[in-house]
Amino acid sequence: MKVPPGTDPSIPDPTADDEAPMNWREAAGRLVCARIDIIQIELADVLRTGSRKAILLGVAVFALLATWILALAGGIGAVGAANDWPWYWVALGAAGLHLLAAVACALFASRKGPEAFPFTRAEFQKDRECIERKKSRKSNA
């Protein structure tokens, strides 16, 4: 991780001036620039770490999918060989089970869940009511 300029005494700050700022605007500008520099350095580190995690997650998902496909193919062959059934009938049965599981998951996911952000919505409703009361007071006065 890079160290922000000015925080490590062994690393000189290239933006540092020996002079103190002449007014508050210059000081505020320097402060904002320093904060932006820190954010850029940290953002680069976050992006590097995040992209590495995303790649690893993609590889893990691919490996899991490949494992599922191979296990399914092996299971179809094993069930067909153990029971003297043609493999294609076993594959169609497995497809039917997967279709039932997909429909069940879709129905479960489509059910209405709890309301999102209930406390925030309640606060917004209170704010609206307060604004309406203030408007009605002004119109009555």
N, C-alpha and C positions, 0 to 999 in steps of 0.2 A: 504494500500500500504506500502510495506517495504521501509525504508529509506536506501539509499546507505551508506555503512560504511564510516566514516570520515566526513559526512556532518552534522550530529547531534552531538553536543558536549556531550550530555548525553549518547550516545552510543559509547563505545570505538571501535576503528578500529583495528580488530585482525591482519591485515596485516601491520599495521604501525610499522616502526622501529624508534628507537630514533636517529639512526645515519643518517646522510645525505648520499646520494649515493656517491660512490667513483669516478664514472666516468659517462659520458653521456650515455653509453650503459645501465648501471644499472638503471639510472634515466628513460630512455626511456622504459626499460622493466617494471619498476614499473608503469609507466604511462599507458602502454598498458594493463597490468594486471588489473589496477583499472578501466579502461574503459570497459574491458570485463566483470568484475564483475557487473558494472552498467547495461550493456546491458542484462546480464543474469537475473538480478532482474526485470528489466522493461519488458523483454520478458515473464517472468512468469506471470506478471500482465496482459499483453496483451492477452496471451493465456487463462488465466482464464476468462477474460471479453469476449473474442471472442467466447469461447466455450459456455458460458452462453447465448450470443446473438444467436448463431447458434441453440441451443436447443429451445429457445423461438421462433425463426423463423420457425423451423420444426413443433412445436406445432401449430403455427398460420396457416401454410400451410395445415396441417392435418385438423384443424377445418374448414378452408375455403372449402376444398374438401368435407368434410362430410356435410357441409351446402349446397353445390351445389347439391350433390346427393339427399339429403332429399328434397330440394326444387323441384328438377326435378321430383322425384317420387310423391310428393304431387301435383305438377302441372299437371302431367299426369292423376292422379286420379281425380282431380277437373275438368279438361277439358272433360274427358270421362264421368263423372257423369252429368255434366251440359248439354251436347249435346246428351246424350244417345248413345255414340260411345263406342265400345269395347276398353278397356284400351290398348290392344296390338297394335291397329292401331294408337292410339295417341303416344305410345312409339316409334313405327317405324317412325312416322312423326318427333318426337323430335330427333331421331337418324339421320334422313336425314338432318335436320337443323344443327345439330352439325357437320356432315360430310361436308356440304357446308361451314360452318364457318372455319373448319380446313383447307380445300383446299384453301380458300381465304387467310387465314393467311400464309400458306406455300408459296403461290404465291407471296404475298407481301414481305415475308421475303427473298425470293430468288432473288428479284430484286437487281441489282448492286447499291450499295450505294456510297457515296463520298469516294475518295481515303483516306486511312489512313495515318496519319503523313505527310501531304504535305510539311510542312516547313523543317522537318528533311530530307526527301528525296531530296528536292531541295539543301540543304546544302551538303549532300553526293555527289550529282551530281556535284556541284561546286568543291568539294574536288577532285573527280575523274578527272575532266577537268584540274585542276591545276597540279595534279600529271602527267597527260599525257603531258602537256606543258613542264614541267621540264624534263621529259624523252626525249622528242623530242629535246629540247635544248642541252642536254648532248650528244645525238647521232649525232647532227649536228656539234658539236664543235670538 
